[in-house]
Amino acid sequence: EGYVFKDVWSLRTDDKHSASFLYALVTAYQLANWYDNNQYCGRCGDKMIRVKEERALSCPSCGHRVYPRIVPAVIVGIIDGDRICITQYAQGYGHNALVAGFVEIGETIEQTVEREVMEEVGLKVKNIRYYKSQPWGFVDDLLLGFYCDVDGDNTIHMDRNELKIAHFVRREDIVLQPDHLSLTNEMMQRFKEGKTC
């Protein structure tokens, strides 16, 4: 009595809980999913068991050990003077965002920034500056935030498969996301306030 089931995503916009509570909740959700998705050994198919000394699973038959996988992704604030490139995804999340994407095998994080910016908005960038990171357990990501400057032509060539909006917006005209949990929103807020790294 007094408890209800709620979808983890719906709690993101619930103002009743602190950010630290929500991060703890999402981390537990991420870990529960990892245990659920790794019940059997990927090498021999036997049932995995939990390792007592560390957060890992081990196969009693072949000894194969697995650890939680974290997927690195970049969030990129592309700056052109007193403007920043604001995007909206073609599908899914409907609020303002920044260019974002996953690191590919064999890539440095900086190469990911350059590639994602070129793929999504067709811009070259320079002065890539690390801002900070954020675990994002909703989808097993570790977000790495960067600011960078447009290098040369600032004409946006948007990838319409990924985005429905991509344009430069002046600081004072930035519309933030409805919650304050994401690194993306924090980076837009900082730029709006005249701060970057």
Disulfide bonds with the S-S distance in Angstrom:
none
